[in-house]
Each structure stands twice: as structure tokens, then as C-alpha cells.
């Protein structure tokens, strides 16, 4: 009998230090432009520019949040924090998603109000500032894209900046329409385009972070398929109490109770399973309780889960037993 734990901390991702450098560079670029944009937005009377500025303020906040989360997540596991502070990055991602949704609600309300009663907007100032904003956001987006976007935390900051880039493009189009045709409602319509993009990004971030908080299996890992494949490995009789979740984004974990043939070496079977999980599914953090199966489980008519009275979730059995005991 034995319980084993296997994990490999070799990652090909960018390091936390390089992530911090890229994020800090993007933050500096955004803050400098933000100050100028607010000034021009007030002078031009443009809601689209002010909405972009408000979005850029949340961009800056999202990067600050991401930087803090990276620092906390780097702390080693200690005391009651047995997984360390890695989930702080998921809190940061969820906060970024929620701020996108809240900001979208406010901007949507303001845009509809301005569609009904459009104010005077200076199209030339809107167009010039928006074009500068496109350049600034392309630079900031490139910087953050150089960081580790497999981290949901960094992805949250990236989505903020990317949506801001789309916002500036929409604002530039709106400014050009106002300048060329005098159609003042173009400013509010551009804002509504931005709102739609913000809602899409916000929902995706909240959904992805919520899956991790709810201990759901990662989207690319099917617990049923993995359980059946584990049960089909040489020497395995049954797999139950199978749990697959993410400690943080890109760090899947698995635990399971594995029953093996009484004549087989539990430790050898555990090592085989741990190696297979790492190679085939990139699950480096696997905790397996391995025991010999009770004789009655191997008999015709033996009930699934005979080793445990209260197994959690479905039971996966070796193919021969699966056919013998449907």
C-alpha cells in the first residue's frame, strides 16, 4: 500500500520577475497618457474620450492589482497557507472581470442618455487624441503580451488593455464621423461598441476565475476520460474519489484513490500513473492513495467501490471488470 505525490516545478513560462518588468512598463505608459486624455476629454466634451480615460484608469488599477498578486503568489507555502498564496492571482483576475462589467454598465447608461440628447463634441480633438491612444495601447498591449498570459491574473490585465485598444479605435472612428459629417451621436455609438467588448471580456474573466474557485476541472481536462484511462492502466482494478481542479491558472492538480491487483506492487503502479498523468495531461501535482483491491471486488458480482463505503463521484473500473459488472 502507499500514497504518493508527484510534481515537477520546471516551467517554460516567463518568470515572475520578467512579468513584473513588462507590467510595470505598460503601467508607466498608460499613466502618462491617462493624464493627458482626461484633460482633452473635458475640453472636447467627449464621453467616448472620458469613457476611454475611465477604462484606462481601470487598466492602471488592473496592472497594479496584477503586480501585487504576482508578488503575493511568489510567497512559499507556509503555516495554514498550504498551497501558498497562488489563488490571489485568481482573485485579481476576478476583480478585473467585475470592474469591466461595472464600468460597462455605467458607460452603457451614459451612452444611451447621450443618444437621446447628444451634446456638442469637438470631433478634431477626439480624433487626434484617439489616434494617439491607439499607439499608446498598441505599445502597452505588446508589453503585457510579453508576460506570461497563461496566468489568468496577467490575462485579466491584458484583456483590460486590449479592450482599451478596441475602444480607442472605435472612438477614432466616431471622432472622424463627427468631424466629417457633424453627426454628434457617433460619440455615443462608439461608446456602446466599447461597452459590448467590455461585457464580453468581463464575462469570460469572471467565468474562468469562478471555475477555479468552485474547484471545477480545467476546461481541457475531462475527469471521466481521465478516470477511465487510469483504470485501464496495467495493474489498476478501480479508481474512485477522483478529483481534478486548478490550484491557480495553469496549475492543474489531481487526487484519487486507486485500487490495484493484489499481486501487483502498489508503488510501481503509483509511479506509472503519476508519470502518465504528467506526460499525457501535464498534471504535475498528483496525489494518489494506492491500495490493494479487496478479493470480493475481483469476484463476479463484486460491487464497485467495495473498498470504500462512501466514495465521492463516479467509480472507474478496469475494462474487464467494467464489462463483467455493468
PABA-92419 format. One record per residue (C-alpha): x, y, z; residue in one letter; residue number from 1. Coordinates in Angstrom, 2 decimals. Example, Ala and Ser with C-alpha at 12.3 -4.5 7.8 and 13.67 -1.06 7.14 Angstrom:
2
<site c1="12.30" c2="-4.50" c3="7.80" aa="a" i="1"/>
<site c1="13.67" c2="-1.06" c3="7.14" aa="s" i="2"/>
! end
This chain:
326
<site c1="0.00" c2="0.00" c3="0.00" aa="x" i="1"/>
<site c1="1.13" c2="3.57" c3="-0.47" aa="x" i="2"/>
<site c1="0.25" c2="7.16" c3="-1.08" aa="x" i="3"/>
<site c1="2.32" c2="9.18" c3="-3.43" aa="x" i="4"/>
<site c1="2.70" c2="12.70" c3="-4.56" aa="x" i="5"/>
<site c1="4.48" c2="13.79" c3="-7.72" aa="x" i="6"/>
<site c1="5.10" c2="17.20" c3="-9.11" aa="x" i="7"/>
<site c1="7.59" c2="18.98" c3="-11.28" aa="x" i="8"/>
<site c1="8.30" c2="22.65" c3="-10.89" aa="x" i="9"/>
<site c1="10.04" c2="23.05" c3="-14.24" aa="x" i="10"/>
<site c1="8.02" c2="25.59" c3="-16.25" aa="x" i="11"/>
<site c1="8.68" c2="27.08" c3="-19.64" aa="x" i="12"/>
<site c1="6.69" c2="30.21" c3="-18.78" aa="x" i="13"/>
<site c1="8.10" c2="33.67" c3="-18.27" aa="x" i="14"/>
<site c1="9.50" c2="34.28" c3="-14.81" aa="x" i="15"/>
<site c1="7.64" c2="36.42" c3="-12.23" aa="x" i="16"/>
<site c1="10.46" c2="38.99" c3="-12.40" aa="x" i="17"/>
<site c1="10.12" c2="39.41" c3="-16.16" aa="x" i="18"/>
<site c1="6.32" c2="39.56" c3="-15.81" aa="x" i="19"/>
<site c1="6.69" c2="42.38" c3="-13.30" aa="x" i="20"/>
<site c1="9.02" c2="44.33" c3="-15.60" aa="x" i="21"/>
<site c1="6.67" c2="44.13" c3="-18.58" aa="x" i="22"/>
<site c1="3.63" c2="45.03" c3="-16.48" aa="x" i="23"/>
<site c1="5.43" c2="47.96" c3="-14.83" aa="x" i="24"/>
<site c1="6.47" c2="49.29" c3="-18.25" aa="x" i="25"/>
<site c1="2.88" c2="49.13" c3="-19.52" aa="x" i="26"/>
<site c1="1.68" c2="50.87" c3="-16.34" aa="x" i="27"/>
<site c1="4.08" c2="53.79" c3="-16.84" aa="x" i="28"/>
<site c1="2.97" c2="54.31" c3="-20.46" aa="x" i="29"/>
<site c1="-0.71" c2="54.21" c3="-19.51" aa="x" i="30"/>
<site c1="-0.49" c2="56.63" c3="-16.57" aa="x" i="31"/>
<site c1="1.32" c2="59.28" c3="-18.63" aa="x" i="32"/>
<site c1="-1.26" c2="59.13" c3="-21.42" aa="x" i="33"/>
<site c1="-4.20" c2="58.95" c3="-18.98" aa="x" i="34"/>
<site c1="-3.42" c2="62.38" c3="-17.54" aa="x" i="35"/>
<site c1="-3.41" c2="63.96" c3="-20.98" aa="x" i="36"/>
<site c1="-6.56" c2="62.16" c3="-22.13" aa="x" i="37"/>
<site c1="-8.67" c2="63.33" c3="-19.21" aa="x" i="38"/>
<site c1="-7.65" c2="66.94" c3="-19.94" aa="x" i="39"/>
<site c1="-8.53" c2="66.70" c3="-23.64" aa="x" i="40"/>
<site c1="-11.76" c2="64.79" c3="-22.93" aa="x" i="41"/>
<site c1="-13.04" c2="67.56" c3="-20.69" aa="x" i="42"/>
<site c1="-12.06" c2="70.27" c3="-23.19" aa="x" i="43"/>
<site c1="-13.66" c2="68.39" c3="-26.12" aa="x" i="44"/>
<site c1="-16.80" c2="67.39" c3="-24.18" aa="x" i="45"/>
<site c1="-16.39" c2="63.80" c3="-25.44" aa="x" i="46"/>
<site c1="-17.95" c2="60.96" c3="-23.46" aa="x" i="47"/>
<site c1="-16.08" c2="58.50" c3="-25.67" aa="x" i="48"/>
<site c1="-12.75" c2="60.02" c3="-24.64" aa="x" i="49"/>
<site c1="-13.75" c2="60.21" c3="-20.98" aa="x" i="50"/>
<site c1="-15.01" c2="56.61" c3="-21.14" aa="x" i="51"/>
<site c1="-11.65" c2="55.60" c3="-22.62" aa="x" i="52"/>
<site c1="-9.93" c2="57.50" c3="-19.80" aa="x" i="53"/>
<site c1="-12.09" c2="55.75" c3="-17.22" aa="x" i="54"/>
<site c1="-11.25" c2="52.45" c3="-18.86" aa="x" i="55"/>
<site c1="-7.54" c2="53.35" c3="-18.81" aa="x" i="56"/>
<site c1="-7.84" c2="54.13" c3="-15.11" aa="x" i="57"/>
<site c1="-9.14" c2="50.60" c3="-14.56" aa="x" i="58"/>
<site c1="-6.31" c2="49.38" c3="-16.83" aa="x" i="59"/>
<site c1="-3.80" c2="51.01" c3="-14.50" aa="x" i="60"/>
<site c1="-5.61" c2="49.60" c3="-11.45" aa="x" i="61"/>
<site c1="-5.70" c2="46.12" c3="-13.02" aa="x" i="62"/>
<site c1="-1.94" c2="46.22" c3="-13.61" aa="x" i="63"/>
<site c1="-1.27" c2="47.40" c3="-10.05" aa="x" i="64"/>
<site c1="-3.50" c2="44.57" c3="-8.81" aa="x" i="65"/>
<site c1="-1.72" c2="42.06" c3="-11.05" aa="x" i="66"/>
<site c1="1.70" c2="43.22" c3="-9.81" aa="x" i="67"/>
<site c1="0.59" c2="42.82" c3="-6.19" aa="x" i="68"/>
<site c1="-0.86" c2="39.39" c3="-6.91" aa="x" i="69"/>
<site c1="2.38" c2="38.23" c3="-8.56" aa="x" i="70"/>
<site c1="4.35" c2="39.33" c3="-5.51" aa="x" i="71"/>
<site c1="1.98" c2="37.55" c3="-3.11" aa="x" i="72"/>
<site c1="1.79" c2="34.39" c3="-5.23" aa="x" i="73"/>
<site c1="5.57" c2="34.09" c3="-5.11" aa="x" i="74"/>
<site c1="5.46" c2="33.55" c3="-1.34" aa="x" i="75"/>
<site c1="6.24" c2="29.96" c3="-0.35" aa="x" i="76"/>
<site c1="3.62" c2="27.69" c3="1.22" aa="x" i="77"/>
<site c1="3.76" c2="28.01" c3="5.00" aa="x" i="78"/>
<site c1="1.54" c2="27.62" c3="8.06" aa="x" i="79"/>
<site c1="-2.13" c2="27.42" c3="7.18" aa="x" i="80"/>
<site c1="-1.49" c2="28.53" c3="3.59" aa="x" i="81"/>
<site c1="-0.59" c2="25.03" c3="2.42" aa="x" i="82"/>
<site c1="-0.83" c2="25.99" c3="-1.27" aa="x" i="83"/>
<site c1="0.84" c2="29.34" c3="-0.67" aa="x" i="84"/>
<site c1="-0.85" c2="32.50" c3="-1.99" aa="x" i="85"/>
<site c1="-1.35" c2="31.36" c3="-5.57" aa="x" i="86"/>
<site c1="-5.13" c2="31.88" c3="-5.50" aa="x" i="87"/>
<site c1="-4.53" c2="35.63" c3="-5.01" aa="x" i="88"/>
<site c1="-3.88" c2="35.75" c3="-8.75" aa="x" i="89"/>
<site c1="-7.36" c2="34.36" c3="-9.37" aa="x" i="90"/>
<site c1="-8.87" c2="36.95" c3="-7.02" aa="x" i="91"/>
<site c1="-7.09" c2="39.59" c3="-9.08" aa="x" i="92"/>
<site c1="-8.47" c2="38.15" c3="-12.34" aa="x" i="93"/>
<site c1="-11.99" c2="38.08" c3="-10.94" aa="x" i="94"/>
<site c1="-11.68" c2="41.67" c3="-9.71" aa="x" i="95"/>
<site c1="-10.55" c2="42.70" c3="-13.19" aa="x" i="96"/>
<site c1="-13.55" c2="40.96" c3="-14.75" aa="x" i="97"/>
<site c1="-16.01" c2="42.55" c3="-12.32" aa="x" i="98"/>
<site c1="-14.59" c2="46.06" c3="-12.84" aa="x" i="99"/>
<site c1="-15.00" c2="45.63" c3="-16.59" aa="x" i="100"/>
<site c1="-18.67" c2="44.70" c3="-16.11" aa="x" i="101"/>
<site c1="-19.39" c2="47.53" c3="-13.65" aa="x" i="102"/>
<site c1="-17.69" c2="50.09" c3="-15.88" aa="x" i="103"/>
<site c1="-19.60" c2="48.75" c3="-18.89" aa="x" i="104"/>
<site c1="-22.91" c2="49.23" c3="-17.05" aa="x" i="105"/>
<site c1="-22.11" c2="52.87" c3="-16.20" aa="x" i="106"/>
<site c1="-20.82" c2="53.72" c3="-19.69" aa="x" i="107"/>
<site c1="-23.80" c2="51.99" c3="-21.30" aa="x" i="108"/>
<site c1="-26.20" c2="54.15" c3="-19.28" aa="x" i="109"/>
<site c1="-24.33" c2="57.35" c3="-20.17" aa="x" i="110"/>
<site c1="-24.12" c2="56.43" c3="-23.85" aa="x" i="111"/>
<site c1="-27.87" c2="55.78" c3="-24.10" aa="x" i="112"/>
<site c1="-28.55" c2="59.10" c3="-22.36" aa="x" i="113"/>
<site c1="-26.35" c2="60.88" c3="-24.90" aa="x" i="114"/>
<site c1="-28.01" c2="59.11" c3="-27.80" aa="x" i="115"/>
<site c1="-31.29" c2="60.65" c3="-26.69" aa="x" i="116"/>
<site c1="-29.83" c2="64.11" c3="-26.07" aa="x" i="117"/>
<site c1="-26.44" c2="64.40" c3="-27.78" aa="x" i="118"/>
<site c1="-24.14" c2="67.20" c3="-26.51" aa="x" i="119"/>
<site c1="-21.74" c2="69.16" c3="-28.72" aa="x" i="120"/>
<site c1="-18.49" c2="67.24" c3="-29.26" aa="x" i="121"/>
<site c1="-15.27" c2="68.58" c3="-30.80" aa="x" i="122"/>
<site c1="-14.53" c2="65.93" c3="-33.40" aa="x" i="123"/>
<site c1="-10.96" c2="67.01" c3="-34.23" aa="x" i="124"/>
<site c1="-9.77" c2="66.76" c3="-30.61" aa="x" i="125"/>
<site c1="-11.48" c2="63.38" c3="-30.22" aa="x" i="126"/>
<site c1="-9.89" c2="62.01" c3="-33.42" aa="x" i="127"/>
<site c1="-6.34" c2="63.20" c3="-32.65" aa="x" i="128"/>
<site c1="-6.41" c2="62.01" c3="-29.03" aa="x" i="129"/>
<site c1="-7.92" c2="58.65" c3="-30.01" aa="x" i="130"/>
<site c1="-5.22" c2="58.06" c3="-32.63" aa="x" i="131"/>
<site c1="-2.52" c2="58.79" c3="-30.06" aa="x" i="132"/>
<site c1="-4.37" c2="56.44" c3="-27.71" aa="x" i="133"/>
<site c1="-4.24" c2="53.67" c3="-30.32" aa="x" i="134"/>
<site c1="-0.45" c2="53.99" c3="-30.49" aa="x" i="135"/>
<site c1="-0.13" c2="54.03" c3="-26.68" aa="x" i="136"/>
<site c1="-2.37" c2="50.99" c3="-26.27" aa="x" i="137"/>
<site c1="-0.61" c2="49.04" c3="-29.02" aa="x" i="138"/>
<site c1="2.62" c2="49.59" c3="-27.09" aa="x" i="139"/>
<site c1="1.06" c2="48.65" c3="-23.72" aa="x" i="140"/>
<site c1="-0.68" c2="45.59" c3="-25.23" aa="x" i="141"/>
<site c1="2.60" c2="44.41" c3="-26.73" aa="x" i="142"/>
<site c1="4.38" c2="44.82" c3="-23.38" aa="x" i="143"/>
<site c1="1.81" c2="42.77" c3="-21.48" aa="x" i="144"/>
<site c1="1.67" c2="40.14" c3="-24.22" aa="x" i="145"/>
<site c1="5.36" c2="39.50" c3="-23.49" aa="x" i="146"/>
<site c1="4.43" c2="38.41" c3="-19.95" aa="x" i="147"/>
<site c1="3.02" c2="35.00" c3="-19.04" aa="x" i="148"/>
<site c1="-0.56" c2="35.12" c3="-20.35" aa="x" i="149"/>
<site c1="-1.23" c2="31.54" c3="-19.25" aa="x" i="150"/>
<site c1="-1.67" c2="33.19" c3="-15.84" aa="x" i="151"/>
<site c1="-5.31" c2="34.28" c3="-15.52" aa="x" i="152"/>
<site c1="-4.04" c2="37.20" c3="-13.47" aa="x" i="153"/>
<site c1="-1.88" c2="38.54" c3="-16.32" aa="x" i="154"/>
<site c1="-4.62" c2="37.67" c3="-18.82" aa="x" i="155"/>
<site c1="-7.03" c2="39.87" c3="-16.84" aa="x" i="156"/>
<site c1="-4.71" c2="42.87" c3="-17.15" aa="x" i="157"/>
<site c1="-4.13" c2="42.04" c3="-20.82" aa="x" i="158"/>
<site c1="-7.88" c2="41.96" c3="-21.55" aa="x" i="159"/>
<site c1="-8.26" c2="45.39" c3="-19.94" aa="x" i="160"/>
<site c1="-5.57" c2="46.86" c3="-22.20" aa="x" i="161"/>
<site c1="-6.75" c2="45.04" c3="-25.33" aa="x" i="162"/>
<site c1="-10.31" c2="46.27" c3="-24.82" aa="x" i="163"/>
<site c1="-8.98" c2="49.77" c3="-24.38" aa="x" i="164"/>
<site c1="-7.22" c2="49.46" c3="-27.74" aa="x" i="165"/>
<site c1="-10.53" c2="48.49" c3="-29.37" aa="x" i="166"/>
<site c1="-12.15" c2="51.40" c3="-27.54" aa="x" i="167"/>
<site c1="-9.69" c2="53.92" c3="-28.97" aa="x" i="168"/>
<site c1="-10.22" c2="52.55" c3="-32.48" aa="x" i="169"/>
<site c1="-14.00" c2="52.95" c3="-32.06" aa="x" i="170"/>
<site c1="-13.51" c2="56.44" c3="-30.60" aa="x" i="171"/>
<site c1="-11.27" c2="57.46" c3="-33.51" aa="x" i="172"/>
<site c1="-13.93" c2="56.32" c3="-35.98" aa="x" i="173"/>
<site c1="-16.56" c2="58.26" c3="-34.01" aa="x" i="174"/>
<site c1="-14.38" c2="61.39" c3="-33.97" aa="x" i="175"/>
<site c1="-13.80" c2="61.15" c3="-37.72" aa="x" i="176"/>
<site c1="-17.55" c2="60.83" c3="-38.37" aa="x" i="177"/>
<site c1="-18.27" c2="63.90" c3="-36.21" aa="x" i="178"/>
<site c1="-15.52" c2="65.88" c3="-37.95" aa="x" i="179"/>
<site c1="-16.67" c2="64.95" c3="-41.46" aa="x" i="180"/>
<site c1="-20.47" c2="64.86" c3="-41.08" aa="x" i="181"/>
<site c1="-21.30" c2="66.64" c3="-37.81" aa="x" i="182"/>
<site c1="-23.23" c2="63.56" c3="-36.61" aa="x" i="183"/>
<site c1="-22.84" c2="64.04" c3="-32.84" aa="x" i="184"/>
<site c1="-24.40" c2="60.72" c3="-31.86" aa="x" i="185"/>
<site c1="-21.37" c2="58.92" c3="-33.32" aa="x" i="186"/>
<site c1="-19.59" c2="59.57" c3="-30.00" aa="x" i="187"/>
<site c1="-22.25" c2="57.68" c3="-28.01" aa="x" i="188"/>
<site c1="-22.44" c2="54.89" c3="-30.60" aa="x" i="189"/>
<site c1="-18.66" c2="54.42" c3="-30.35" aa="x" i="190"/>
<site c1="-19.07" c2="54.14" c3="-26.57" aa="x" i="191"/>
<site c1="-21.70" c2="51.40" c3="-26.96" aa="x" i="192"/>
<site c1="-19.31" c2="49.40" c3="-29.16" aa="x" i="193"/>
<site c1="-16.74" c2="49.63" c3="-26.38" aa="x" i="194"/>
<site c1="-19.36" c2="48.57" c3="-23.82" aa="x" i="195"/>
<site c1="-20.16" c2="45.41" c3="-25.79" aa="x" i="196"/>
<site c1="-16.47" c2="44.45" c3="-25.92" aa="x" i="197"/>
<site c1="-16.05" c2="45.13" c3="-22.20" aa="x" i="198"/>
<site c1="-19.03" c2="42.93" c3="-21.30" aa="x" i="199"/>
<site c1="-17.63" c2="40.05" c3="-23.40" aa="x" i="200"/>
<site c1="-14.18" c2="40.24" c3="-21.79" aa="x" i="201"/>
<site c1="-15.60" c2="40.74" c3="-18.29" aa="x" i="202"/>
<site c1="-17.92" c2="37.72" c3="-18.52" aa="x" i="203"/>
<site c1="-15.10" c2="35.49" c3="-19.77" aa="x" i="204"/>
<site c1="-12.77" c2="36.52" c3="-16.92" aa="x" i="205"/>
<site c1="-15.43" c2="36.06" c3="-14.24" aa="x" i="206"/>
<site c1="-16.45" c2="32.67" c3="-15.67" aa="x" i="207"/>
<site c1="-12.85" c2="31.41" c3="-15.84" aa="x" i="208"/>
<site c1="-11.95" c2="32.59" c3="-12.33" aa="x" i="209"/>
<site c1="-15.20" c2="31.26" c3="-10.89" aa="x" i="210"/>
<site c1="-14.44" c2="27.79" c3="-12.30" aa="x" i="211"/>
<site c1="-11.20" c2="27.77" c3="-10.34" aa="x" i="212"/>
<site c1="-12.84" c2="28.99" c3="-7.12" aa="x" i="213"/>
<site c1="-15.53" c2="26.31" c3="-7.48" aa="x" i="214"/>
<site c1="-12.81" c2="23.63" c3="-7.85" aa="x" i="215"/>
<site c1="-14.11" c2="22.66" c3="-11.29" aa="x" i="216"/>
<site c1="-11.88" c2="20.60" c3="-13.56" aa="x" i="217"/>
<site c1="-9.97" c2="22.68" c3="-16.13" aa="x" i="218"/>
<site c1="-11.84" c2="23.06" c3="-19.41" aa="x" i="219"/>
<site c1="-9.28" c2="20.94" c3="-21.30" aa="x" i="220"/>
<site c1="-9.35" c2="18.01" c3="-18.84" aa="x" i="221"/>
<site c1="-12.30" c2="15.57" c3="-18.83" aa="x" i="222"/>
<site c1="-12.46" c2="13.74" c3="-15.45" aa="x" i="223"/>
<site c1="-14.47" c2="10.85" c3="-16.92" aa="x" i="224"/>
<site c1="-11.98" c2="10.22" c3="-19.72" aa="x" i="225"/>
<site c1="-9.01" c2="10.51" c3="-17.38" aa="x" i="226"/>
<site c1="-10.63" c2="8.23" c3="-14.79" aa="x" i="227"/>
<site c1="-11.37" c2="5.54" c3="-17.37" aa="x" i="228"/>
<site c1="-7.86" c2="5.80" c3="-18.82" aa="x" i="229"/>
<site c1="-6.33" c2="5.49" c3="-15.33" aa="x" i="230"/>
<site c1="-8.44" c2="2.37" c3="-14.67" aa="x" i="231"/>
<site c1="-7.19" c2="0.89" c3="-17.93" aa="x" i="232"/>
<site c1="-3.52" c2="1.17" c3="-16.88" aa="x" i="233"/>
<site c1="-1.69" c2="-2.07" c3="-16.20" aa="x" i="234"/>
<site c1="-2.37" c2="-3.41" c3="-12.71" aa="x" i="235"/>
<site c1="-5.20" c2="-0.99" c3="-11.89" aa="x" i="236"/>
<site c1="-8.53" c2="-2.50" c3="-10.82" aa="x" i="237"/>
<site c1="-10.54" c2="0.58" c3="-9.86" aa="x" i="238"/>
<site c1="-10.26" c2="4.36" c3="-9.50" aa="x" i="239"/>
<site c1="-12.64" c2="6.39" c3="-7.33" aa="x" i="240"/>
<site c1="-12.65" c2="9.58" c3="-5.26" aa="x" i="241"/>
<site c1="-11.17" c2="11.21" c3="-8.37" aa="x" i="242"/>
<site c1="-10.86" c2="15.00" c3="-8.08" aa="x" i="243"/>
<site c1="-9.31" c2="17.33" c3="-10.66" aa="x" i="244"/>
<site c1="-9.02" c2="21.07" c3="-10.06" aa="x" i="245"/>
<site c1="-6.69" c2="24.02" c3="-10.54" aa="x" i="246"/>
<site c1="-4.60" c2="25.49" c3="-7.73" aa="x" i="247"/>
<site c1="-4.21" c2="28.57" c3="-9.91" aa="x" i="248"/>
<site c1="-4.41" c2="29.09" c3="-13.66" aa="x" i="249"/>
<site c1="-2.15" c2="26.67" c3="-15.50" aa="x" i="250"/>
<site c1="-1.53" c2="24.52" c3="-12.39" aa="x" i="251"/>
<site c1="-3.89" c2="21.51" c3="-12.53" aa="x" i="252"/>
<site c1="-3.96" c2="19.11" c3="-9.59" aa="x" i="253"/>
<site c1="-5.41" c2="15.64" c3="-9.15" aa="x" i="254"/>
<site c1="-6.16" c2="13.32" c3="-6.27" aa="x" i="255"/>
<site c1="-7.63" c2="9.81" c3="-6.41" aa="x" i="256"/>
<site c1="-7.97" c2="6.51" c3="-4.57" aa="x" i="257"/>
<site c1="-6.57" c2="3.75" c3="-6.76" aa="x" i="258"/>
<site c1="-7.11" c2="0.02" c3="-6.16" aa="x" i="259"/>
<site c1="-4.64" c2="-2.37" c3="-7.73" aa="x" i="260"/>
<site c1="-4.49" c2="-6.11" c3="-8.28" aa="x" i="261"/>
<site c1="-3.43" c2="-7.88" c3="-5.04" aa="x" i="262"/>
<site c1="-0.44" c2="-9.39" c3="-6.79" aa="x" i="263"/>
<site c1="0.96" c2="-6.08" c3="-8.05" aa="x" i="264"/>
<site c1="3.37" c2="-3.61" c3="-6.47" aa="x" i="265"/>
<site c1="1.39" c2="-0.54" c3="-5.31" aa="x" i="266"/>
<site c1="4.40" c2="1.75" c3="-5.54" aa="x" i="267"/>
<site c1="5.22" c2="0.74" c3="-9.10" aa="x" i="268"/>
<site c1="1.60" c2="1.30" c3="-10.19" aa="x" i="269"/>
<site c1="1.55" c2="4.71" c3="-8.49" aa="x" i="270"/>
<site c1="4.76" c2="5.77" c3="-10.22" aa="x" i="271"/>
<site c1="3.38" c2="4.64" c3="-13.58" aa="x" i="272"/>
<site c1="0.17" c2="6.62" c3="-13.07" aa="x" i="273"/>
<site c1="2.00" c2="9.74" c3="-11.90" aa="x" i="274"/>
<site c1="4.33" c2="9.64" c3="-14.91" aa="x" i="275"/>
<site c1="1.40" c2="9.06" c3="-17.31" aa="x" i="276"/>
<site c1="-0.61" c2="11.96" c3="-15.83" aa="x" i="277"/>
<site c1="2.36" c2="14.29" c3="-16.21" aa="x" i="278"/>
<site c1="3.24" c2="13.20" c3="-19.75" aa="x" i="279"/>
<site c1="-0.27" c2="12.94" c3="-21.20" aa="x" i="280"/>
<site c1="-2.17" c2="15.64" c3="-19.34" aa="x" i="281"/>
<site c1="0.54" c2="17.89" c3="-17.83" aa="x" i="282"/>
<site c1="-0.80" c2="17.22" c3="-14.34" aa="x" i="283"/>
<site c1="2.35" c2="17.64" c3="-12.28" aa="x" i="284"/>
<site c1="0.63" c2="17.86" c3="-8.90" aa="x" i="285"/>
<site c1="-0.90" c2="14.39" c3="-8.43" aa="x" i="286"/>
<site c1="-1.69" c2="12.83" c3="-5.06" aa="x" i="287"/>
<site c1="-2.62" c2="9.15" c3="-5.32" aa="x" i="288"/>
<site c1="-3.70" c2="6.85" c3="-2.49" aa="x" i="289"/>
<site c1="-2.94" c2="3.35" c3="-3.73" aa="x" i="290"/>
<site c1="-4.21" c2="0.15" c3="-2.03" aa="x" i="291"/>
<site c1="-4.65" c2="-3.48" c3="-2.95" aa="x" i="292"/>
<site c1="-8.20" c2="-4.32" c3="-4.02" aa="x" i="293"/>
<site c1="-10.26" c2="-6.49" c3="-1.68" aa="x" i="294"/>
<site c1="-10.80" c2="-10.06" c3="-3.04" aa="x" i="295"/>
<site c1="-14.59" c2="-9.60" c3="-3.27" aa="x" i="296"/>
<site c1="-14.11" c2="-6.74" c3="-5.72" aa="x" i="297"/>
<site c1="-12.47" c2="-9.13" c3="-8.18" aa="x" i="298"/>
<site c1="-15.24" c2="-11.71" c3="-7.96" aa="x" i="299"/>
<site c1="-18.10" c2="-11.81" c3="-10.44" aa="x" i="300"/>
<site c1="-20.82" c2="-9.64" c3="-8.96" aa="x" i="301"/>
<site c1="-18.44" c2="-7.73" c3="-6.71" aa="x" i="302"/>
<site c1="-19.80" c2="-4.24" c3="-6.20" aa="x" i="303"/>
<site c1="-17.95" c2="-1.16" c3="-7.37" aa="x" i="304"/>
<site c1="-16.39" c2="0.86" c3="-4.61" aa="x" i="305"/>
<site c1="-16.25" c2="-2.18" c3="-2.29" aa="x" i="306"/>
<site c1="-13.11" c2="-0.77" c3="-0.70" aa="x" i="307"/>
<site c1="-14.81" c2="2.49" c3="0.34" aa="x" i="308"/>
<site c1="-18.26" c2="2.84" c3="1.86" aa="x" i="309"/>
<site c1="-18.67" c2="6.46" c3="0.79" aa="x" i="310"/>
<site c1="-16.74" c2="7.12" c3="-2.42" aa="x" i="311"/>
<site c1="-17.12" c2="10.60" c3="-3.91" aa="x" i="312"/>
<site c1="-18.18" c2="10.77" c3="-7.53" aa="x" i="313"/>
<site c1="-18.26" c2="8.01" c3="-10.14" aa="x" i="314"/>
<site c1="-16.20" c2="4.83" c3="-9.93" aa="x" i="315"/>
<site c1="-13.95" c2="3.87" c3="-12.84" aa="x" i="316"/>
<site c1="-13.10" c2="0.19" c3="-13.23" aa="x" i="317"/>
<site c1="-10.64" c2="-1.82" c3="-15.28" aa="x" i="318"/>
<site c1="-12.15" c2="-2.77" c3="-18.69" aa="x" i="319"/>
<site c1="-12.55" c2="-6.48" c3="-17.80" aa="x" i="320"/>
<site c1="-14.40" c2="-5.67" c3="-14.56" aa="x" i="321"/>
<site c1="-16.35" c2="-2.89" c3="-16.26" aa="x" i="322"/>
<site c1="-17.85" c2="-5.40" c3="-18.69" aa="x" i="323"/>
<site c1="-18.37" c2="-8.04" c3="-16.03" aa="x" i="324"/>
<site c1="-20.16" c2="-5.65" c3="-13.64" aa="x" i="325"/>
<site c1="-22.11" c2="-3.04" c3="-15.58" aa="x" i="326"/>
! end
